[in-house]
Amino acid sequence: MRGRGNARCSRAPALSWRPATRHPRLDMGRLSRPRSSSSSSRSHLPHLFLLFLFVGPFSCLASYSRATELLYSLNEGLPAGVLIGSLAEDLRLVPRAPGRQDQLSQLPERAVAERNPPLSFSLASRGLSGQYVTLDNRSGELHTSAQEIDREALCLEGGGGAAWGGSISISSSPSSDSCLLLLDVLVLPQEYFRFVKVKIAIRDVNDNAPQFPVSQISVWVPENAPVNTRLAIEHPAMDPDIGTNGVQTYRLLDYHRMFTLDVEENENGERTPYLIVMGVLDRETQDQYVSIIIAEDGGSPPLLGSATLTIGITDINDNCPLFADSQINVTVFGNATVGTPVAAVQAVDRDLGTNAQITYSYSQKVPQASKDLFHLDETTGVIKLFSKIGGSVLQTHKLTILANGPGCIPAVTTALVTIIKVIFRPPEIVPRYIANEVDGIVYLKELEPINTPIAFFTIRDPEGKYKVNCYLDGEGPFRLSPYKPYNNEYLLETTKLMDYELQQFYEIAVVAWNSEGFHVKKIIKVQLLDDNDNAPVFLQPLLELTIEENNAPNAFLTKLYATDADSGERGQVSYFLGPDAPSYFSLDSVTGILTVSTQLDREEKEKYRYTVRAVDSGKPPRESVATVALTVLDKNDNSPRFINKDFSFFVPENFPGYGEIGVISVTDADAGRNGWVALSVVNQSDIFVIDTGKGMLRAKVSLDREQQSSYTLWVEAVDGGEPALSSTAKITILLLDINDNPPLVLFPQSNMSYLLVLPSTLPGSPVTEVYAVDKDTGMNAVIAYSIIGRRGPRPESFRIDPKTGNITLEEALLQTDYGLHRLLVKVSDHGYPEPLHSTVMVNLFVNDTVSNESYIESLLRKEPEINIEEKEPQISIEPTHRKIESGSCVPTLVALSVISLGSITLVTGMGIYICLRRGKKHHREDENLEVQIPLKGKIDLHMRERKPMAISNI
C-alpha cells in the first residue's frame, strides 16, 4: 500500500528508458497536477517531438538538470513497509516511442545497456528524515521505515526551521499546521541527472487524549454573582493533536443545577472553557460545589481527559448581627464586690471573617450614671460591676445594648438590672492554710497520713449579734470540725488515705450562715500530687510464645506492654531482660520489642523460659516481673539417620520365609510428622521386605547359600516432612552354611564299574581312588573316606586313605587272591549337628587279564553279601590337595600281555618287572603317581586332573 500526495514538477514530462509501473495505493492524499494544464501539454506535443528530434541528447540533459519538487502526505504511526510514492512514476519517467524501442531491440544487449544505463535514486544526505523512510535505489519507491513516525514528537517537540537535505519542518503549505519531512533525492546517471526535492506531509492521527495540566482546578465565585456571570476556567486541557483531533468541547459531570459551561475559541483556534452561573448562590447555605470537568477531542472515536473542578463560594457581607433575646433581666445584691460579672449579651452574624466582626456598645439613651456603674466589654459583651453600689444608687437600670457589624444597622437588646439592697452583712470566712496553697489551690501528696491538717477557718459575724454555724459542703475524704478550746475556729483535715490514681482533684466548700438565714461560701480546691506508689503491671504475667526454628536473624518475637498508674516520669516504663535470659535474646528498653538475634535449633533446645522486667522512672524505681515461655516449633531440617551406615547380618541358610533377619535402627531428630520415618528396600524388594513399624528386615522366601551366598541391599529412610528428606544405608546379608548337602561321589561313576588289578602289583602301590565333592563349606565340606564293607578272596588286602580317598594294596597278592574284590566305601562329611554321607561300591578284579568281561559283569549284577563295619572313618579336619599321577604303564602291560599270551609265566613276570621299573623312572619327586585302569573301556581317567577343594569359614 502507498499514499501519494500533491506532486508538483517544475519541468516538462521527460521520456524514460523504463516502462512505468502501477502500484496499489493507500488513499491518504492526492497527487497534484503539474503546473501546466493537460490541454496545453497536448497542444505543444508536436513541437516537443520536433524539438527532441533536432536537439537530441542535449535537450534531455537540460531537462534532467532542472530541480523538481514532489509533495506526498501520509498518516503518522504507520508500520514499516507502507508505500509513500514512486519517484519514477510521479516524475513521469515513461517509455520511449515504439519506433525507438524497435531500434533498440535490434541492437546487442550490451549496446542497449550502454545507450540506456540503469537509473539510480539516492538520498543526497541522511538527516533526521532519512530515519523514517527507505528509498529503493533502483525503482525509486519510498516506503516507511521500521521507526514509527510520531507527528507530535517530531513537529511539536522537535519543530524548528526547515532545511532541505533531511530535516523536519512545520510549514505553511499546504496548511498552517503541516508537519513536513524534507528529502533531497539525486537521480543518476549523469546524462539523466536530476535533483528532486521531496516533501512528505505528516497528517495527524487522533492518538493523544486531552490532558489537564493539573488534576485539581479551583474557581471562586462571589455569592452575590448574578445569573449568567461568566468565569474563565484556568488551566484548560491540552492535546498534542491538531485540528479536529484537538480539544473541541468541555462539559461538567454534575452541574448541580447552578452552573453550565461554555467554550470560546480565539483567533488562534484555542478553546477556553467558561463557567456560567445559572442560579442564585448563597454561601451560608452551601459554600462549595465539586464536579468533574471533562475535555473531549473531535477524533473518531473521541478521546477524553478529566480533572476535578472545585467551585468555591466567597462570602460577602449580606448578614447583620442578631440577638437571640430582645431583653434579659438581671438582679444584683447591693453588697456585690467590684468586678463581679452581672450579665453577658451575645449576637450572631452568619458571615465570615471581617464580615462577621461584632462590637458591643451602649445606646445613647443609657444614662451616664448607669454607664459608670456597669462596664460593657465591647468585644465579649460581658457586663461587670464597675464601682461599689452606694445607698443613693437607683434600684433599676435599663441598659440598651447595640451589636454593630460592618455596613449593618445595629441589633438592639435590653438588659434590665435590678439592685437588691442588703440590710445585714453576711458572715465572713477567713482561711489560714497549713498545706501548700498557690492561687487558691491546695496541693497535697497522695498517701498523706490520716488526719493531715489542711487549713484553719475563722468564722466572723460582722453584725456581732447573731449565732453563726459552719459546715463542709462537697464530696471527699475531708472533715471540718471545731478546734477547741477556741470559739469560731474550725480545722479542715483528711479522714483517710487518698489515692492519686483514683481521683486527682477535689472541690469542697466551707459554708457559714447566721440565724437570720444569711450565709457565705468559701470554695476550697484540693489537687493531689502523684507519688511513685504503683509498680508497672504486665498485661500477662506469663507470655507463651512460639517461633519456627531456623528463623531469620533478629526475628520479632513479641512486644511487651506494661502499664503504670502513676503519672509523669513515675509512669514511664522501661523494659529489661532478666538475668536468666540467654544472651542472644534482645529487648528494646523503650518499645518493649523482644527479638532473637540468632537462629534457633529445636533439636538443640526446644523450650526457653526466662524473665523480663518492667521498671518505672520513679525514685526509688518500682518494677514487676513477667515470664517468657518460648517454644521452638519444628521444621523438617533433619534427614533420617541410620545408627550405622553399613549393616551386616549373618543368617543361616534355609531361613524360613518372612523370618526376622535383623532390625534396621533409624532415628530422626525432628518432631511430630517431620520425625516419622518410613523404610523401604530400594533393590531386591522382590526377596526382602522391611516392617516399617519395627524396622525389622524379613526375607519373603527361604534362602539357599548354595544358590547365592550373600546379598547387598540398599534401604531408604524417608521422613514425613514437606518436602520429605531421606537417607540410605547399605545392608549386607551373609548366609551361614548348614550341612544340607551329602557328599557327591564323582568317581567311580557307578557301582557297576570295575578295575583290573594285576597280581604283580607291589604292596603300597595305589590301585584306584574314590573322589567326592560337597557343596557345603567349612567343616560341612570336609570329607572322610572309609571302607565299611568288604567281599572277596581277601578284601582286606586293600585299604583306603581317609583323607585323600586313595585305595592302595596293603599286601602282595597271592594265587588265592585272584577274583573279584568288592569294597563298600562310605564318603562322609564333618557337618554339624549331624554328618551326612554317601556310599559307593568299588569293584577290583585281580587277574592277569580280563578274559571274560561278561562273566565279570554278571558277578557285579549279583547283590553282594557284605557285612557293614561300624567303624567310623578318621575324618581329616583340613582338606588336602590331591594330584593325579602321570606316566601310567597300562599300555605297556597290554602290549606285553598280547605278546606273552602263549608264553610261560616267567616271561610274563619279567615283563611286569620291566614295566614297573619304567614307571618308577618317570616318577616325579613332588607328585604321588597313581596307576589307574579304567573300570570301563569308555572312561579314560588316566590323565584326569584332580582339583583341590577350597573351604571358607564364615
Stockholm file with secondary structure:
# STOCKHOLM 1.0

chainA/1-954         MRGRGNARCSRAPALSWRPATRHPRLDMGRLSRPRSSSSSSRSHLPHLFLLFLFVGPFSCLASYSRATELLYSLNEGLPAGVLIGSLAEDLRLVPRAPGRQDQLSQLPERAVAERNPPLSFSLASRGLSGQYVTLDNRSGELHTSAQEIDREALCLEGGGGAAWGGSISISSSPSSDSCLLLLDVLVLPQEYFRFVKVKIAIRDVNDNAPQFPVSQISVWVPENAPVNTRLAIEHPAMDPDIGTNGVQTYRLLDYHRMFTLDVEENENGERTPYLIVMGVLDRETQDQYVSIIIAEDGGSPPLLGSATLTIGITDINDNCPLFADSQINVTVFGNATVGTPVAAVQAVDRDLGTNAQITYSYSQKVPQASKDLFHLDETTGVIKLFSKIGGSVLQTHKLTILANGPGCIPAVTTALVTIIKVIFRPPEIVPRYIANEVDGIVYLKELEPINTPIAFFTIRDPEGKYKVNCYLDGEGPFRLSPYKPYNNEYLLETTKLMDYELQQFYEIAVVAWNSEGFHVKKIIKVQLLDDNDNAPVFLQPLLELTIEENNAPNAFLTKLYATDADSGERGQVSYFLGPDAPSYFSLDSVTGILTVSTQLDREEKEKYRYTVRAVDSGKPPRESVATVALTVLDKNDNSPRFINKDFSFFVPENFPGYGEIGVISVTDADAGRNGWVALSVVNQSDIFVIDTGKGMLRAKVSLDREQQSSYTLWVEAVDGGEPALSSTAKITILLLDINDNPPLVLFPQSNMSYLLVLPSTLPGSPVTEVYAVDKDTGMNAVIAYSIIGRRGPRPESFRIDPKTGNITLEEALLQTDYGLHRLLVKVSDHGYPEPLHSTVMVNLFVNDTVSNESYIESLLRKEPEINIEEKEPQISIEPTHRKIESGSCVPTLVALSVISLGSITLVTGMGIYICLRRGKKHHREDENLEVQIPLKGKIDLHMRERKPMAISNI
#=GR chainA/1-954 SS CBCCCCEECSSCCCBCSSCCCCCCCCCSSCCCCCSSCHHHHHHTHHHHHHHHHHHTHHHHHHHHTSCEEEEEEEETTCCTTCEEEEHHHHTTCBCCCHHHHHHHHTSCHHHHHHHSCCCEEEESCCCSGGGTEEECTTTCEEEECSSCCCHIIIIIISCCCCCSSSEEEEESSSCTTEEEEEEEEEEESGGGCEEEEEEEEEECCSCCCCBCSCSEEEEEEETTCCTTCEEECSSCCBCSSCGGGSEEEEEESCCTTTEEEEEEECTTSCEEEEEEECSCCCTTTCCEEEEEEEEEESSSSCCEEEEEEEEEEECCSCCCCEESCSEEEEEEETTCCTTCEEEECCEECCSCGGGGCCEEEECTTSCHHHHHHEEECTTTCEEEECSCCCTTSCSEEEEEEEEECTTSCCEEEEEEEEEECCCSCCCEEEEEESSEEETTEEEEETTCCTTCEEEEEEEECTTSSSCEEEEEESSSSEEEEECTTSSSEEEEEECSCCCTTTCCEEEEEEEEEETTSCEEEEEEEEEEECCSCCCCEESCSEEEEEEESSCCTTEEEEECCEECCSCGGGGCEEEEECTTSCTTEEECTTTCEEEECSCCCTTTCCEEEEEEEEEESSSSCCEEEEEEEEEEECCSCCCCEESCSEEEEEEESSBCTTEEEEECCEECSSCGGGGCEEEEESSCTTTEEEETTTTEEEESSCBCTTTCSEEEEEEEEEESSSSCCEEEEEEEEEEECCSCCCCEEEESCCTTCEEEECTTCCTTCEEEECEEECSSCGGGGCEEEEEEEEESSSGGGEEECTTTCEEEECSCCCGGGCEEEEEEEEEEECCSSSCCEEEEEEEEEESSSCSCHHHHHHHHHSCCCCCCCCCCCCCCSSCCCCCCCCCCCHHHHHHHHHHGGGSCHHHHHHHHHHHHHHHHHTCCTTCCCCCCCCSSTTCCCTTCCCCCCCCCCC
#=GC SS_cons         CBCCCCEECSSCCCBCSSCCCCCCCCCSSCCCCCSSCHHHHHHTHHHHHHHHHHHTHHHHHHHHTSCEEEEEEEETTCCTTCEEEEHHHHTTCBCCCHHHHHHHHTSCHHHHHHHSCCCEEEESCCCSGGGTEEECTTTCEEEECSSCCCHIIIIIISCCCCCSSSEEEEESSSCTTEEEEEEEEEEESGGGCEEEEEEEEEECCSCCCCBCSCSEEEEEEETTCCTTCEEECSSCCBCSSCGGGSEEEEEESCCTTTEEEEEEECTTSCEEEEEEECSCCCTTTCCEEEEEEEEEESSSSCCEEEEEEEEEEECCSCCCCEESCSEEEEEEETTCCTTCEEEECCEECCSCGGGGCCEEEECTTSCHHHHHHEEECTTTCEEEECSCCCTTSCSEEEEEEEEECTTSCCEEEEEEEEEECCCSCCCEEEEEESSEEETTEEEEETTCCTTCEEEEEEEECTTSSSCEEEEEESSSSEEEEECTTSSSEEEEEECSCCCTTTCCEEEEEEEEEETTSCEEEEEEEEEEECCSCCCCEESCSEEEEEEESSCCTTEEEEECCEECCSCGGGGCEEEEECTTSCTTEEECTTTCEEEECSCCCTTTCCEEEEEEEEEESSSSCCEEEEEEEEEEECCSCCCCEESCSEEEEEEESSBCTTEEEEECCEECSSCGGGGCEEEEESSCTTTEEEETTTTEEEESSCBCTTTCSEEEEEEEEEESSSSCCEEEEEEEEEEECCSCCCCEEEESCCTTCEEEECTTCCTTCEEEECEEECSSCGGGGCEEEEEEEEESSSGGGEEECTTTCEEEECSCCCGGGCEEEEEEEEEEECCSSSCCEEEEEEEEEESSSCSCHHHHHHHHHSCCCCCCCCCCCCCCSSCCCCCCCCCCCHHHHHHHHHHGGGSCHHHHHHHHHHHHHHHHHTCCTTCCCCCCCCSSTTCCCTTCCCCCCCCCCC
//
